[in-house]
Amino acid sequence: MLSEDTKAWAALALRGLPPSALVDLLRAFGGPAEVLAASPAQLRNVAPDAIASRVKARVDEDVVARTHAWLDAPDHRLIAWGDDDYPKTLVALGHSPPVLYYVGNPGLLNAPSFAIVGSRSATAQGKENAHAFAHALSDAGLVIVSGLALGIDGAAHEGALEGTASTIAVVGTGLDRVYPARHRALAHRIAAQGGLLSEFPPGTPPREFNFPRRNRLISGLSQGVLVVEATLHSGSLITARYAGDQGRDVFAIPGSIHSPLSKGCHKLIREGAKLVETAQDVLEELGMAPPGLQSPGKTPMSEGVVLDALGHEPADVDTLVTRTGLSAAEVVVQLTELELTGDVAPLPGGRWQRASH
């Protein structure tokens, strides 16, 4: 059974009021139910006529019914301004959506997080890099945020699900549909193990102008944004631009000068994004590198320790932790570096093996 407060927030959100106007109304009347109950004259004392008219306008009953039906389902939530679970990183930015629709573990919304984004038409190597970085950063305690798109986004979600901190998918549709449809199974896994988030009410289709708004939330939720592969016209550059405007760190992986999918990353690097080659580079920039663990050349510790411990039979991270005496985060970082150099390869079930040369 939906609470009256949830119904009021949902009804007010469906009117699509600008956040600044909504803040003024809430300050004047105290809460969403009071705003909706105010007379047109009372509303006009606080807001312009156009805003007052939108508050009093009738909302399609089918839309309201669909929203209530979605919220009635188990684990489906509306998280509004003022709720404990509302992401504090978004509140700090200002002009955040008044309500968020969410499925999954609400504890992830205020956990340390990091965004990984990139091209839908990614190369095999790009997807491998996204997967490896996401896995390593998730194991280091960062919730990986991305947009559920094909290519880099999907690989990042997959890698994060194999790590310990999991993932949040921010989407540009209502949460009653999955876009793209090919990610339906992935979306169900994320809902069960992580979180699905949208500012759009149930029933919202994948309109083109929804996705820049989604990108703004991806960067806003995160401590930084890594662009893995991107053309000069990629939507990932929009996410990176939002990140810069929001005071977030922007990272990019370099690539071949001949690849169109490297040009967006190279542009970001020229404009000041941090060039990274390993997940460890990201952790150091964020001040999260394990004590004593630094970039190659800065410490006597070598990837050879993990490679020697791996031997010639597949092993998982826990086994390598036991063999080396390193922390899980240190082992994962070294495995990621070895994967990027082609010395090891991941296997299903979280195991790793030496790559044949």
N, C-alpha and C positions, 0 to 999 in steps of 0.2 A: 504494500500500500504506500503510495507516494505521500510524502508530507505536504502540508499546505505551502510551506516555504519553498520546497522544490518546485511545486506547480507554479508558484508565483515567479520564481527565477526563470523557469522555462518560458512562461508566457511573456515576460519582459524581454528576454533574449530574442524571442521570435520577432520582435518589433524592429530589430536591427538598428538600435539607437547608437550613435557615436559614443565611445567610452567617456569622453569629456562631458557630454550632456548628461549621460547616465549618472556620472559621479555627482553632478550638481543636483540632480533629482533625488538621489539617495541621501545626500546630505540634508536636503530640505525636508524630506518626508520620512526618512528613517529606515526604510526597507522596501523590497520589491512589491509586497502586497499593498503597502501604503501608497506607493507611486501609482499603481494601477487603480486604486480606489479614489485618487484625487480627482476633483472636478476639473473640467477644462480651464475654468478661470484660475484655479489654484496652480495648475501646471504652467499657465502663461505668466504667472508671477515669477516663475523660476527659469523658464525656458522659452525659446522662440516659438511662435505659432506652429511652425512646421514640426518641431519636436513634440509639442503638446498634441498635435493632431495624430502623430504616429503612435503615441501612447494610447490614445483613445480609439484608434482604428481597430476594426474587427480583424481577427486573425482567422485564416481558413480553419474551420473545425476539423477537417481531415488531417491537417498538419499537426494540430494540437493533439488529436487522438493518436496519431502515429508516434509523436514524441513521447506521450505518456505510456503507450504500449511498450516502446523500447526501454524506457526507464524502469518499467515494472519487472523486466527480466532480471534474473539473478546476476549479480556482479556488474550490472550496468549502472553507471553513476553519472550524476550531474554535479560538478564541482564548481562552486561559485566563489566570487570574491568574498573574502572573509573566512572561508572554510580552511581548516587546518591543513588539508591536503593540497590546497591551491598552490602551484609552484611559486615559491618566493622569488625565484630569479625573474619570473614574468612580472610580478608585482613591482619589483625594483625598477623595471624598465618604464613603467607607466604605459597607458593606452593598451593594456592587455585586455583580452576578451573577458567579458563579465562572467561567462560560464564556459566550462569545458566539458565535453562528453568523453567518458573514459570507460575502458574495459581493462581489467587486469589488477596488478598489485599497486595500490595507491602509494605505498611507501617509496616507490621508485621516483615519484614526481619531485621529491625534494632531496634525492640522493645526488652525489657528485656525478655529473654527466658530461658527455663529449659527443659531438656530432661528426659523423662520417658521411659524406655525400659525393656524388659524381655522376658520370654519364650513364644514361640508360643503355646506350650502345657500347658498353664497355668491352675491352679486350679480355681474353682469358687471364692474362697476367694482371690486369687491373682488378678483376674480381678476386683473384687470389690474394693480391695485396690488401684489398679492403677486408677480406675475410680474416687474414692473418693479423692485421692491425686491430680489428675489432675484437678478436679473440684475446689478444695480449692485453689490450686496454681494459676489457671487461674483467679479465683475471686480476688486473691491478686495482680494481674497485670502481671503475667508471661505467656507469650505465650508458650504453651507446644509443644515440638518438639518430634516426634517419627517417626517410620519407616513404618507405615501402615501394618505391619505384623499381622497375626492372634494372638489371645491371649492378652498379656499385651499391645502391641502397640495399637491395636484396642480399647481396653477399655480406654486407656489414651486419645486417640483422642476423644472418645465419651464424657468422663468426661470434657475435656477441652472445647468442643463445648457447653456444658451446662453452662460453666463459662463465664466470661466477656472478657478475653483476647484472647480466641480462640486458634488455633493450626496450626502448620505447619507439613505436612507429607513429609519427605524426602524419595524418592523412588529409587530403583535400576534398573529402566527401563526407557524407554522413556515415556513422559507424554501422549502419544497417546494410552496407554494401562494401565490397572489396574491389579496389581499383589499384592495379590491373587485376583482372579475374584470375590470371595465372598465379597470383600470389595468395590465392584463397587458403591453401594449406599452410603457408607460412604465416598468414595473418592469424589463423587459429592457434598455431604454436605460440605466437607472440602474446596473444590474449591469455593463454594458459600459463606462460612462463615469464611474461614481461608486462607490457601495457600498450594499448592502442588509444590514441588521443586525437580528438578533433574539436575545432571550435564551431563546426557546422552541424546543425540539427539533423536527426535521422531523415532520410529521404533526399538529402542534398546530392545531386549528381556531380560527376567530375568536370566542372566548368573550368575553362582555362584560367580565369582570373582568381580561382580559389588557391592555386598553387603558390603564387608569391606570398599569400597570407600564411599558408602552411610553412613556407621556408622561413618566414619571420619567427614563427614559433620554434622551429628546429634550432635555429641559432640562439634564440632567447632562452631556451631551456638549458643551454650547454655552456661549459667553461671555455670551449674552443671549438673550432670547426676545421676538419681535415678534408680537403678536396683531393680525391685520388686520381681521377681522370676527368677532363672536361674540355669541350671545344670552346671557342671564343663566344659562342652564343648559348652556352649551357645554362640551365636554370640554377646550377650549382654556384655560378658566379653571383647570382642574386642572393643566395644564402650567405656567401662569403661577404658580400657588401653589407647585408644586414648585420652580420657578425661584427664587422669593423665599426659600423655605426653604434652598435650596442656595447662597444668596449671589449669584445671577445677577441681572443687570439685566433689568427687565421694561419693554417698550415697547408702546405701543398707538397705532393710528391712529384719530383721532376721526371721527365721521360725523354724519349727521342725527339730531336728537333724536327724530324720528318713526320711525326705523327700528329694529325689534327687533334687527337685526344690529349696531347700534352700542351697544346698552345694555351688553353685556359689556365692550366696550372702555372706555366711559365709567366703568363701575364700577371697572375697573383703574386708570384715571387718577385717580379720586377717592381711591383707596387708595394712590397714590404711584407708579404706573407713569409712565414718561416719555412725554409726548405727542410724536409725531413726524409730520412731514409729508413728509419726504424721506429718502432713503437716507443723504444727507449728515448729517442729524441723528443717525442711528445711529452713523455712523463717528466723528463728533466725540465722542459720549458714550463710545465705546470707545477713544478716543485714537488713531484710525486715519485721521483725515482727512488728505489730502495736504497738505504744507507750503504755507501761504499760502491754503488753501482753507477758507473758513468759510461760515457760513450767510448767506443773502441779507441785505443791510443791514450786514454786518460787514466787507465787503471791496468794493472797486470792481469786482471781477470780476462779470460779468453773464451770465445765460443767453443774452443777445442775441448774444454772441460765437459761441456754437455755432449758434444759430438763423440768424445771418447766413451762417455757413460752410456750413450745410446747403443754403441756397438753395431752389430749387424742384424739385430732382431728388433722388430717393432716394440716400442715401450710408450707408456703414458706419462703424463707430467708427474704424477705421484711417485712413480718408479724412479724417474730421473731426480726428483727431489731427494729421495732416499739415497741414491747412488752418489750424488754430488755434494749433499749437505747445503745446497743453495735453497733459497726460498722459492715458492711456486712462481712468484712474479719474476724473479731473476731467471728461472728456467724458461718461462714463456717468452721473455724478451729475447733470450739467446736463441731459442727455437725460431722465433720470428726472423731474426737476423740470418740464421742459417737457411731458412726457407727462401729469403730474398736473394741469397747468394747461390741458391740451387743445390745446397748440400743436404738438405733434408726435405721431406714431403709429408704433409698430414694424411692420416688415414681415418676412415670412419671410426666412431667411438672414442675420439679424443686421443688416439695413438699417433705416434710419429715413427718414421723410418728413414734411414739413409737413402739419399737419391742415388740412383745408378748413373755413373758418368761414362 
